[in-house]
Amino acid sequence: MAAPRTPREVADWAAMVQDDLTKLLAKRETSTHRVMTLTESYAKLTRLNVKQDALFREALQCVEHGLYRSAHVTSFAALVDFVHEWVANDPKRLKDVQDAYPTWKITKAADLREQKDFTVFEVLKKQGLITNPMMKALHGLLAKRNECAHPEDYEPGINDTLGYLDEMMKRIDALGT
């Protein structure tokens, strides 16, 4: 690119340099600029409602500020809300759960919030709504969330957290198809 001459050219050049710098910094293992790569992946999720979107954005902001435990907890809340909506907004899935567990009195997503996440995942597997590997993955994500939500020795770093968020997005994408 030739030397910028107009204010517009200078602004375009500066934006291009900033994008290049962000991409270079994202390759550094300890750089919070790596969140940008995850944000690009996140942008591909189109099935989220407003609440889930806000929770994932909050989790990404937590990562940017080094609040890794908070990012785990917040992103898991988004995943669970997605699962609840995924069940409640599909008449067949909802009927399958209602028929198998009539004492739960599930008519809407909020009703699922009264059940333990671990149990909900098992019920979805028993009803054939998710596979055994998916259930185990969701249980694993729950266990990792619990380590972050309760006083434990586990202190996730940026790599742990970015991997966790990436896994969340992949599970949502898999459920949505």
JOPE-V621319 format. One line per field, one symbol per residue. phi: phi as a letter, one per 40 degrees, with the letter a starting at -180 (. if undefined). psi: psi as a letter, one per 30 degrees, with the letter a starting at -180 (. if undefined). burial: b if it has 16 or more other ideal C-beta (glycine too) atoms within 10 Angstrom, else e. A space follows every 50 residues. Layout:
# JOPE-V621319
phi: ???
psi: ???
burial: ???
This chain:
# JOPE-V621319
phi: .cdcbcdcccccccccccccccccccccdccccccccccccdcccbcccc ccdccccccccdcdbgccccccccccdccccccdcdcccbdccccdcccc bcccfcbaddccccccddcdcccccccgcbcccccccccccccccccccb cbccbcbccdcccccccdccccccccc
psi: klkkeleeeeeeeeeeeeeeeeeeeffkegkfffeeeeeeeeffjffkae eeeeeeeeeeeeeeggieeeeeeeeeeeeeeeeeeeefgjeeeeeeeeef ifffhjflefeffflkeeeeeeeeeeggflleeeeeeeeeeeeeeeeffl jlfkjkaeeeeeeeeeeeeeeeeeef.
burial: eeeeeeeeeeeeeeeeeeeeeeeeebeeeeeeebbbebeeebeebeebee ebeebbebbbebbeeebbbbbbbbbbbbbbbbbbbbbbeeeebbebbeee beebebeebebbeebebeebbebbbebebbeeebbebbeebbebbbbbee eeeeebebebbbebbebbbebbeebee
